[in-house]
């Protein structure tokens, strides 16, 4: 059940990653067109602002994909020297800590969005972008990451309690070890 859950989450997050990648490509194309336009004496303006928003959205939404593809940085000096059970303990501990941090970020991001909604805040730039347009999907990305992290932690903890230690490495282990296992 746990491995099926992770497989489904990976599939969903691959779709999210494709959409994020498409957004990054659109942003890059927009910036490129603006750069070329500057050579002929015109400019859209605001490309720096839009690129910044795009990066914030790509980061918040891309974290879940990175998590499930074992792309987050891990310092595994102790873990790599341990047996299967101890590695699983390190992995579950790392996931509990990550989930706690990400949930905290999502909770702390809400007041930022709430204030923008309440005040009708706009960017202090020539575009005067309504901040809710950017902050709502940014906040949703952090909530999504918190949900993915929590579900992954629960799945890993479940496998640990069922004494299926080696299986936790498939979705919360260290990436360098995954390459040697395959």
C-alpha positions in Angstrom: 0.0 0.0 0.0 2.8 2.5 0.9 4.7 1.8 -2.2 1.6 2.2 -4.4 0.9 5.6 -2.6 4.4 6.8 -3.4 4.1 5.6 -7.0 0.9 7.6 -7.4 2.4 10.6 -5.8 5.4 10.4 -8.1 3.1 10.3 -11.1 1.1 13.3 -10.0 4.3 15.3 -9.2 5.8 14.4 -12.6 2.7 16.1 -14.2 3.3 19.1 -11.9 6.9 19.2 -12.8 6.1 19.2 -16.5 3.7 22.2 -16.0 6.4 24.0 -14.0 9.0 23.3 -16.7 6.6 24.6 -19.3 6.1 27.8 -17.3 9.9 28.2 -17.0 10.2 27.8 -20.8 7.6 30.4 -21.4 9.3 32.8 -19.0 12.7 32.1 -20.7 11.1 32.8 -24.1 9.5 36.0 -22.7 12.9 37.2 -21.4 14.6 36.3 -24.7 12.0 38.2 -26.7 12.4 41.2 -24.4 16.2 41.1 -24.8 16.0 41.0 -28.6 13.4 43.8 -28.5 15.8 46.0 -26.5 18.3 45.7 -29.4 15.8 47.4 -31.7 14.9 50.1 -29.1 11.8 48.8 -27.4 11.1 46.6 -24.3 8.1 45.0 -22.6 9.4 46.0 -19.2 8.9 44.0 -16.1 10.7 40.9 -17.3 12.8 40.9 -14.1 9.7 40.9 -12.0 8.0 38.2 -14.0 11.1 36.1 -13.9 11.3 36.5 -10.1 7.7 35.4 -9.7 8.3 32.4 -12.0 11.3 31.3 -10.0 9.3 31.6 -6.7 6.5 29.5 -8.2 8.9 26.9 -9.7 10.6 26.5 -6.4 7.5 26.0 -4.2 5.9 23.6 -6.7 9.2 21.9 -7.8 10.1 20.8 -4.2 7.6 17.9 -4.1 9.0 16.5 -7.4 12.5 16.8 -6.1 11.5 15.1 -2.8 10.0 12.1 -4.5 12.9 11.8 -7.0 15.4 11.8 -4.1 16.9 15.0 -5.3 17.2 16.9 -2.0 20.6 17.2 -0.5 21.4 14.8 2.3 24.5 14.5 4.5 24.6 10.8 5.0 28.0 10.2 6.6 26.6 8.2 9.4 23.7 6.7 7.4 26.0 5.2 4.8 27.8 3.2 7.5 24.7 1.8 9.1 22.7 -1.4 8.5 19.3 -1.5 6.9 17.3 -0.8 10.1 19.5 2.1 11.2 19.4 3.6 7.6 15.6 3.4 7.7 15.6 5.1 11.1 17.8 7.9 9.7 15.6 8.2 6.7 12.4 8.4 8.7 14.0 10.9 11.1 15.1 13.1 8.1 11.6 13.0 6.7 10.0 13.9 10.0 12.3 16.9 10.3 11.7 17.9 6.7 8.0 17.6 7.1 8.1 19.8 10.2 10.1 22.4 8.4 7.9 22.4 5.3 4.7 22.5 7.4 6.2 25.5 9.3 7.0 27.3 6.0 3.5 26.7 4.7 1.9 28.0 8.0 4.2 31.1 8.0 3.4 31.7 4.3 -0.3 32.1 4.9 -0.1 35.5 6.8 1.8 36.9 3.8 -0.9 35.9 1.4 -3.7 36.9 3.9 -2.2 40.4 4.2 -2.0 40.8 0.5 -5.7 39.7 0.1 -6.8 42.0 3.0 -4.9 45.0 1.8 -5.3 44.5 -1.9 -1.5 44.7 -2.1 0.3 45.4 -5.4 3.9 45.1 -6.3 5.9 48.4 -5.9 7.0 48.1 -9.5 5.9 49.6 -12.8 3.7 46.6 -13.5 1.9 47.0 -10.1 1.1 43.3 -10.1 -1.7 42.3 -7.6 0.4 40.2 -5.2 -2.4 37.7 -4.6 -1.9 36.6 -8.2 1.6 35.4 -7.4 1.3 34.6 -3.7 -1.8 32.4 -4.0 -0.1 29.8 -6.3 3.2 30.2 -4.3 1.4 29.5 -1.1 -0.4 26.5 -2.7 3.0 25.1 -3.8 4.2 25.2 -0.2 1.0 23.5 1.0 1.4 20.9 -1.7 5.0 20.3 -0.6 3.9 20.0 3.0 1.2 17.5 2.0 3.6 15.4 -0.1 6.3 15.5 2.6 3.8 14.4 5.2 2.4 11.6 3.1 5.9 10.4 2.3 6.8 10.5 6.0 3.7 8.5 7.0 4.4 5.9 4.3 8.1 5.6 5.4 7.1 5.4 9.1 4.5 2.7 8.2 7.1 0.6 6.5 9.5 1.1 9.4 6.9 -0.1 11.9 6.2 -3.2 9.6 9.9 -3.9 9.6 10.2 -3.5 5.9 13.3 -1.3 6.3 14.9 -1.9 2.9 11.7 -0.7 1.1 12.0 2.8 2.7 15.2 3.4 0.7 13.2 3.4 -2.5 11.5 6.7 -1.7 13.3 8.3 1.2 16.8 6.9 0.9 19.9 8.7 -0.3 20.2 9.2 -4.1 23.8 8.1 -4.2 23.0 4.8 -2.7 20.0 4.3 -5.1 22.4 4.4 -8.0 24.5 1.6 -6.6 21.4 -0.5 -5.7 20.1 -0.5 -9.3 
